[in-house]
Amino acid sequence: MDRINLQAVLNMYAQGYFPLGIEQGIGWFDQRAYGTPYRALIPLDERFHIPKSLRRALNSGRFEARINADFAGVLEGCATRGWTFKSETWITPEVAQLYLSLHRYGFAHSFETWYEGRLAGGILGVALGAAFIGDSMFYSVPNASKVAMVRLVEHLRQRGFEIFDVQVQNPHLARFGAIEVDPIEFRQRLFQAIQKPARFVG
């Protein structure tokens, strides 16, 4: 991916679009692809909710949080065991190469949970300024992705992030306090967050 194409990809993210694998290669969509006009956000303030059923796993110390320790492993996990689009994985080989390029340039990241020395779950996303766009998540050990969600929110708070975009509401995200916002409000908040300096790592 050359720098011109990289900038074009980042511009699509900055406008609220995300990539999905389609028959012709890569398509760019917003939340309307999933049949809803509203965008879903994980709040980074007191509205974020930790389910009581998760507290034992959080306090057990069994899971270790890591960042970018196995980006390719999280990418593969999301492609084979993560969320799907229209009953098929949306992380096609073309989309996977896109994410690997974004990772190489320092924009795509994996926030991981490890259990007994192996990758147990993780969240894949793109960081632009003070906005983190969560694109997918997976787990191979129960509660691993949920623990990753909590630890990621803690990390984003510490780093001064203002938006954690999760694209579309679902019952799993609602348990953590995810909210739906009007698309115009979302794009305004996204634009403001992107302008602010924040570093996901380093």
LINQUIMO-V243774 format. One record per residue. N is the residue number from 0. PSI is psi in whole degrees, 0 to 359 (NA if undefined). Layout:
n: [N | N]
psi: [PSI | PSI]
//
This chain:
n: [0 | 1 | 2 | 3 | 4 | 5 | 6 | 7 | 8 | 9 | 10 | 11 | 12 | 13 | 14 | 15 | 16 | 17 | 18 | 19 | 20 | 21 | 22 | 23 | 24 | 25 | 26 | 27 | 28 | 29 | 30 | 31 | 32 | 33 | 34 | 35 | 36 | 37 | 38 | 39 | 40 | 41 | 42 | 43 | 44 | 45 | 46 | 47 | 48 | 49 | 50 | 51 | 52 | 53 | 54 | 55 | 56 | 57 | 58 | 59 | 60 | 61 | 62 | 63 | 64 | 65 | 66 | 67 | 68 | 69 | 70 | 71 | 72 | 73 | 74 | 75 | 76 | 77 | 78 | 79 | 80 | 81 | 82 | 83 | 84 | 85 | 86 | 87 | 88 | 89 | 90 | 91 | 92 | 93 | 94 | 95 | 96 | 97 | 98 | 99 | 100 | 101 | 102 | 103 | 104 | 105 | 106 | 107 | 108 | 109 | 110 | 111 | 112 | 113 | 114 | 115 | 116 | 117 | 118 | 119 | 120 | 121 | 122 | 123 | 124 | 125 | 126 | 127 | 128 | 129 | 130 | 131 | 132 | 133 | 134 | 135 | 136 | 137 | 138 | 139 | 140 | 141 | 142 | 143 | 144 | 145 | 146 | 147 | 148 | 149 | 150 | 151 | 152 | 153 | 154 | 155 | 156 | 157 | 158 | 159 | 160 | 161 | 162 | 163 | 164 | 165 | 166 | 167 | 168 | 169 | 170 | 171 | 172 | 173 | 174 | 175 | 176 | 177 | 178 | 179 | 180 | 181 | 182 | 183 | 184 | 185 | 186 | 187 | 188 | 189 | 190 | 191 | 192 | 193 | 194 | 195 | 196 | 197 | 198 | 199 | 200 | 201]
psi: [119 | 173 | 330 | 314 | 322 | 315 | 323 | 319 | 314 | 326 | 322 | 316 | 319 | 339 | 2 | 11 | 156 | 154 | 144 | 138 | 130 | 172 | 326 | 0 | 254 | 128 | 154 | 127 | 166 | 194 | 342 | 339 | 337 | 12 | 22 | 143 | 350 | 146 | 144 | 136 | 143 | 119 | 142 | 16 | 204 | 349 | 342 | 133 | 131 | 115 | 140 | 324 | 345 | 344 | 325 | 317 | 322 | 320 | 351 | 336 | 8 | 331 | 136 | 131 | 135 | 157 | 126 | 22 | 328 | 69 | 316 | 325 | 319 | 318 | 315 | 319 | 318 | 326 | 327 | 333 | 4 | 198 | 151 | 165 | 116 | 45 | 6 | 151 | 138 | 350 | 81 | 170 | 324 | 318 | 321 | 317 | 324 | 313 | 322 | 322 | 316 | 324 | 318 | 326 | 1 | 16 | 323 | 140 | 157 | 128 | 116 | 155 | 135 | 143 | 122 | 43 | 10 | 155 | 125 | 340 | 171 | 170 | 134 | 132 | 177 | 133 | 126 | 112 | 232 | 27 | 133 | 121 | 105 | 118 | 328 | 166 | 160 | 166 | 150 | 351 | 132 | 137 | 355 | 316 | 330 | 318 | 320 | 321 | 312 | 313 | 327 | 317 | 318 | 317 | 315 | 322 | 314 | 329 | 0 | 23 | 152 | 339 | 135 | 96 | 127 | 13 | 292 | 134 | 144 | 168 | 325 | 312 | 325 | 329 | 335 | 5 | 16 | 141 | 158 | 137 | 155 | 142 | 327 | 316 | 318 | 312 | 326 | 314 | 322 | 314 | 315 | 318 | 321 | 330 | 345 | 139 | 128 | 147 | 126 | 324 | 165 | NA]
//
